[in-house]
Amino acid sequence: MPSNPTPGAEHAILHQTPIRSTMFFRTIGSTNDYAKELLAKQANREAKLTFPLLISAEEQTAGRGRGAKRWWTGQGAIAVSLVLDLMEFRLDRDNLTSLSPVVAEIVAETIRTVIGEEHSLEIHLPNDVYLNGKKVCGILIESPKPDYAIFGIGINTNNSVANIPDEWKAVPITTILDETGQQTDHAVFLVELFNRFFAKLGM
C-alpha cells in the first residue's frame, strides 16, 4: 500500500509541476510494474486514475531495465514512474523509444544542478546516465496499454554502494552521495526534473 512521502515532496510535486496525482512507497518491487497493474485495473474498471500520475519509492527490490536487465535501487534512491495519457500530451506510441535519450539528457541536466561542474556526467545511449564513469541512472519507457506511457526513472541519490548486494559489486555503479558527499533534497530535485521534462517535451 502507498505510504506518506518525504515531508513536502508530494505537496511540492502536485503544486509546482503538471503532475496531478501521486502515490508513494517506502519499498516496492518495481514502480513500472505497479503502474502496469494500475492501468490493467483501470481497463477492467477496478480503478479510476488521474494523469499525469507519479508513482515513487525510496527503494525497489525488483527494479527493471531494458529487456532482461535489472537495476539496483537501494534505500534512499529515487525510483519513479510517470504515467501519461498519450492523447492528452499528443505523444506517438510508436516513437516512445526515441525519447529515452531525451529523458536521459533531462536527468543529466537535473543532476548537474546538484553536483556542480567539477564532476563528469555522460549519457550512454540510449538510456543511461554515468557520473564520474559509473552508472548513476537508468531509464525504462514502456507502453503496456495503447493510450498510455510509463516513464520509469531510477536515480542513485542518497543511497550508497557501501550497501550494495554482492551480486552488483562487480558492476560500475555509483550514487550522488558517494561521489559528492552531499544529500539530495528529493522534493526540490523531482520538481526540477519534471518541470524540465514537461518543458522539453512541449507539454
Contacts in CASP RR format, 6 or more apart in sequence:
PFRMAT RR
TARGET T0000
AUTHOR 0000-0000-0000
METHOD contacts of the structure
MODEL  1
MPSNPTPGAEHAILHQTPIRSTMFFRTIGSTNDYAKELLAKQANREAKLT
FPLLISAEEQTAGRGRGAKRWWTGQGAIAVSLVLDLMEFRLDRDNLTSLS
PVVAEIVAETIRTVIGEEHSLEIHLPNDVYLNGKKVCGILIESPKPDYAI
FGIGINTNNSVANIPDEWKAVPITTILDETGQQTDHAVFLVELFNRFFAK
LGM
2 23 0 8 1.000
2 24 0 8 1.000
2 25 0 8 1.000
3 24 0 8 1.000
3 25 0 8 1.000
3 26 0 8 1.000
4 10 0 8 1.000
4 24 0 8 1.000
5 22 0 8 1.000
5 24 0 8 1.000
5 56 0 8 1.000
6 58 0 8 1.000
6 186 0 8 1.000
6 187 0 8 1.000
8 187 0 8 1.000
9 24 0 8 1.000
9 56 0 8 1.000
9 186 0 8 1.000
9 187 0 8 1.000
9 190 0 8 1.000
10 22 0 8 1.000
10 24 0 8 1.000
12 187 0 8 1.000
12 188 0 8 1.000
12 190 0 8 1.000
12 191 0 8 1.000
13 19 0 8 1.000
13 22 0 8 1.000
13 54 0 8 1.000
13 187 0 8 1.000
13 190 0 8 1.000
13 191 0 8 1.000
13 194 0 8 1.000
14 20 0 8 1.000
14 21 0 8 1.000
14 22 0 8 1.000
16 191 0 8 1.000
16 195 0 8 1.000
17 190 0 8 1.000
17 191 0 8 1.000
17 194 0 8 1.000
17 195 0 8 1.000
17 198 0 8 1.000
18 52 0 8 1.000
18 194 0 8 1.000
18 198 0 8 1.000
18 203 0 8 1.000
19 52 0 8 1.000
19 53 0 8 1.000
19 54 0 8 1.000
19 82 0 8 1.000
19 194 0 8 1.000
20 50 0 8 1.000
20 51 0 8 1.000
20 52 0 8 1.000
20 53 0 8 1.000
21 49 0 8 1.000
21 50 0 8 1.000
21 51 0 8 1.000
21 52 0 8 1.000
21 53 0 8 1.000
21 54 0 8 1.000
22 53 0 8 1.000
22 54 0 8 1.000
22 55 0 8 1.000
22 56 0 8 1.000
23 34 0 8 1.000
23 53 0 8 1.000
23 54 0 8 1.000
23 55 0 8 1.000
23 56 0 8 1.000
24 56 0 8 1.000
24 57 0 8 1.000
25 31 0 8 1.000
25 34 0 8 1.000
25 55 0 8 1.000
25 56 0 8 1.000
25 57 0 8 1.000
25 58 0 8 1.000
26 57 0 8 1.000
26 58 0 8 1.000
26 59 0 8 1.000
27 57 0 8 1.000
27 58 0 8 1.000
27 59 0 8 1.000
27 60 0 8 1.000
27 61 0 8 1.000
27 75 0 8 1.000
28 34 0 8 1.000
28 55 0 8 1.000
28 57 0 8 1.000
28 59 0 8 1.000
28 60 0 8 1.000
28 61 0 8 1.000
28 79 0 8 1.000
29 57 0 8 1.000
29 60 0 8 1.000
29 61 0 8 1.000
29 62 0 8 1.000
29 63 0 8 1.000
30 60 0 8 1.000
30 62 0 8 1.000
30 63 0 8 1.000
30 64 0 8 1.000
31 55 0 8 1.000
31 56 0 8 1.000
31 57 0 8 1.000
31 60 0 8 1.000
31 79 0 8 1.000
31 80 0 8 1.000
31 81 0 8 1.000
31 152 0 8 1.000
32 63 0 8 1.000
32 64 0 8 1.000
32 81 0 8 1.000
32 140 0 8 1.000
32 142 0 8 1.000
32 150 0 8 1.000
32 152 0 8 1.000
33 62 0 8 1.000
33 64 0 8 1.000
34 55 0 8 1.000
34 81 0 8 1.000
35 53 0 8 1.000
35 55 0 8 1.000
35 81 0 8 1.000
35 83 0 8 1.000
35 150 0 8 1.000
36 142 0 8 1.000
36 144 0 8 1.000
36 150 0 8 1.000
38 47 0 8 1.000
38 49 0 8 1.000
38 53 0 8 1.000
38 55 0 8 1.000
38 83 0 8 1.000
39 49 0 8 1.000
39 83 0 8 1.000
39 144 0 8 1.000
39 145 0 8 1.000
39 148 0 8 1.000
39 150 0 8 1.000
40 144 0 8 1.000
40 145 0 8 1.000
41 47 0 8 1.000
42 48 0 8 1.000
42 49 0 8 1.000
43 145 0 8 1.000
49 83 0 8 1.000
51 83 0 8 1.000
51 84 0 8 1.000
51 85 0 8 1.000
51 88 0 8 1.000
51 148 0 8 1.000
52 82 0 8 1.000
52 83 0 8 1.000
52 84 0 8 1.000
52 85 0 8 1.000
53 82 0 8 1.000
53 83 0 8 1.000
54 80 0 8 1.000
54 81 0 8 1.000
54 82 0 8 1.000
54 83 0 8 1.000
54 194 0 8 1.000
55 80 0 8 1.000
55 81 0 8 1.000
55 83 0 8 1.000
56 78 0 8 1.000
56 79 0 8 1.000
56 80 0 8 1.000
56 81 0 8 1.000
56 190 0 8 1.000
57 73 0 8 1.000
57 79 0 8 1.000
57 80 0 8 1.000
58 75 0 8 1.000
58 76 0 8 1.000
58 77 0 8 1.000
58 79 0 8 1.000
59 73 0 8 1.000
59 74 0 8 1.000
59 75 0 8 1.000
59 76 0 8 1.000
59 77 0 8 1.000
59 79 0 8 1.000
60 71 0 8 1.000
60 73 0 8 1.000
60 74 0 8 1.000
60 77 0 8 1.000
60 79 0 8 1.000
60 154 0 8 1.000
62 70 0 8 1.000
63 70 0 8 1.000
63 71 0 8 1.000
63 72 0 8 1.000
63 73 0 8 1.000
63 79 0 8 1.000
64 70 0 8 1.000
64 71 0 8 1.000
64 140 0 8 1.000
65 71 0 8 1.000
65 138 0 8 1.000
65 140 0 8 1.000
66 127 0 8 1.000
66 140 0 8 1.000
71 138 0 8 1.000
71 140 0 8 1.000
71 154 0 8 1.000
72 156 0 8 1.000
72 164 0 8 1.000
72 165 0 8 1.000
72 168 0 8 1.000
72 171 0 8 1.000
72 173 0 8 1.000
73 79 0 8 1.000
73 154 0 8 1.000
73 156 0 8 1.000
73 159 0 8 1.000
74 156 0 8 1.000
74 159 0 8 1.000
74 163 0 8 1.000
74 164 0 8 1.000
75 159 0 8 1.000
75 163 0 8 1.000
76 157 0 8 1.000
76 158 0 8 1.000
76 159 0 8 1.000
77 154 0 8 1.000
77 155 0 8 1.000
77 156 0 8 1.000
77 157 0 8 1.000
77 158 0 8 1.000
77 159 0 8 1.000
77 175 0 8 1.000
78 153 0 8 1.000
78 154 0 8 1.000
78 155 0 8 1.000
78 157 0 8 1.000
78 184 0 8 1.000
78 186 0 8 1.000
78 189 0 8 1.000
78 190 0 8 1.000
79 153 0 8 1.000
79 154 0 8 1.000
79 155 0 8 1.000
80 152 0 8 1.000
80 153 0 8 1.000
80 154 0 8 1.000
80 190 0 8 1.000
81 150 0 8 1.000
81 151 0 8 1.000
81 152 0 8 1.000
81 153 0 8 1.000
82 150 0 8 1.000
82 151 0 8 1.000
82 152 0 8 1.000
82 153 0 8 1.000
82 194 0 8 1.000
82 197 0 8 1.000
83 148 0 8 1.000
83 149 0 8 1.000
83 150 0 8 1.000
83 151 0 8 1.000
84 91 0 8 1.000
84 148 0 8 1.000
84 149 0 8 1.000
84 151 0 8 1.000
85 147 0 8 1.000
85 148 0 8 1.000
86 92 0 8 1.000
86 93 0 8 1.000
86 143 0 8 1.000
86 146 0 8 1.000
86 147 0 8 1.000
86 148 0 8 1.000
86 149 0 8 1.000
87 147 0 8 1.000
89 201 0 8 1.000
89 203 0 8 1.000
91 149 0 8 1.000
91 201 0 8 1.000
93 143 0 8 1.000
93 146 0 8 1.000
93 149 0 8 1.000
96 141 0 8 1.000
96 143 0 8 1.000
96 149 0 8 1.000
97 126 0 8 1.000
97 141 0 8 1.000
99 141 0 8 1.000
99 151 0 8 1.000
99 201 0 8 1.000
100 126 0 8 1.000
100 127 0 8 1.000
100 139 0 8 1.000
100 141 0 8 1.000
101 123 0 8 1.000
101 125 0 8 1.000
101 126 0 8 1.000
101 127 0 8 1.000
102 200 0 8 1.000
102 201 0 8 1.000
103 127 0 8 1.000
103 139 0 8 1.000
103 141 0 8 1.000
103 151 0 8 1.000
103 153 0 8 1.000
103 197 0 8 1.000
104 123 0 8 1.000
104 125 0 8 1.000
104 126 0 8 1.000
104 127 0 8 1.000
104 128 0 8 1.000
104 129 0 8 1.000
104 137 0 8 1.000
104 138 0 8 1.000
104 139 0 8 1.000
105 123 0 8 1.000
105 200 0 8 1.000
106 193 0 8 1.000
106 196 0 8 1.000
106 197 0 8 1.000
106 200 0 8 1.000
107 129 0 8 1.000
107 137 0 8 1.000
107 139 0 8 1.000
107 153 0 8 1.000
107 155 0 8 1.000
107 193 0 8 1.000
108 121 0 8 1.000
108 122 0 8 1.000
108 123 0 8 1.000
108 129 0 8 1.000
108 137 0 8 1.000
109 196 0 8 1.000
110 189 0 8 1.000
110 192 0 8 1.000
110 193 0 8 1.000
110 196 0 8 1.000
111 121 0 8 1.000
111 129 0 8 1.000
111 131 0 8 1.000
111 136 0 8 1.000
111 137 0 8 1.000
111 155 0 8 1.000
111 176 0 8 1.000
112 121 0 8 1.000
113 192 0 8 1.000
114 176 0 8 1.000
114 180 0 8 1.000
114 182 0 8 1.000
114 184 0 8 1.000
114 189 0 8 1.000
115 121 0 8 1.000
115 131 0 8 1.000
115 176 0 8 1.000
115 179 0 8 1.000
115 180 0 8 1.000
119 131 0 8 1.000
119 132 0 8 1.000
119 179 0 8 1.000
119 180 0 8 1.000
120 130 0 8 1.000
120 131 0 8 1.000
120 132 0 8 1.000
120 133 0 8 1.000
121 129 0 8 1.000
121 130 0 8 1.000
121 131 0 8 1.000
122 129 0 8 1.000
122 130 0 8 1.000
122 133 0 8 1.000
123 129 0 8 1.000
123 130 0 8 1.000
124 130 0 8 1.000
124 135 0 8 1.000
127 138 0 8 1.000
127 139 0 8 1.000
127 140 0 8 1.000
127 141 0 8 1.000
128 135 0 8 1.000
128 137 0 8 1.000
128 138 0 8 1.000
128 139 0 8 1.000
129 135 0 8 1.000
129 136 0 8 1.000
129 137 0 8 1.000
129 138 0 8 1.000
129 155 0 8 1.000
130 136 0 8 1.000
131 174 0 8 1.000
131 176 0 8 1.000
131 179 0 8 1.000
132 174 0 8 1.000
132 179 0 8 1.000
133 172 0 8 1.000
133 174 0 8 1.000
134 172 0 8 1.000
134 173 0 8 1.000
134 174 0 8 1.000
135 171 0 8 1.000
135 172 0 8 1.000
135 173 0 8 1.000
135 174 0 8 1.000
136 155 0 8 1.000
136 156 0 8 1.000
136 173 0 8 1.000
136 174 0 8 1.000
136 175 0 8 1.000
136 176 0 8 1.000
136 179 0 8 1.000
137 153 0 8 1.000
137 154 0 8 1.000
137 155 0 8 1.000
137 156 0 8 1.000
138 153 0 8 1.000
138 154 0 8 1.000
138 155 0 8 1.000
139 151 0 8 1.000
139 152 0 8 1.000
139 153 0 8 1.000
139 154 0 8 1.000
140 150 0 8 1.000
140 152 0 8 1.000
141 149 0 8 1.000
141 150 0 8 1.000
141 151 0 8 1.000
141 152 0 8 1.000
142 149 0 8 1.000
142 150 0 8 1.000
142 152 0 8 1.000
143 149 0 8 1.000
143 150 0 8 1.000
144 150 0 8 1.000
151 197 0 8 1.000
153 193 0 8 1.000
155 176 0 8 1.000
156 173 0 8 1.000
156 174 0 8 1.000
156 175 0 8 1.000
156 176 0 8 1.000
156 177 0 8 1.000
157 175 0 8 1.000
157 176 0 8 1.000
157 177 0 8 1.000
157 184 0 8 1.000
157 186 0 8 1.000
157 189 0 8 1.000
158 175 0 8 1.000
158 176 0 8 1.000
158 177 0 8 1.000
158 183 0 8 1.000
158 184 0 8 1.000
158 186 0 8 1.000
159 175 0 8 1.000
159 177 0 8 1.000
160 175 0 8 1.000
160 177 0 8 1.000
160 178 0 8 1.000
161 173 0 8 1.000
161 174 0 8 1.000
161 175 0 8 1.000
161 178 0 8 1.000
162 178 0 8 1.000
164 173 0 8 1.000
176 182 0 8 1.000
176 184 0 8 1.000
177 183 0 8 1.000
177 184 0 8 1.000
197 203 0 8 1.000
END
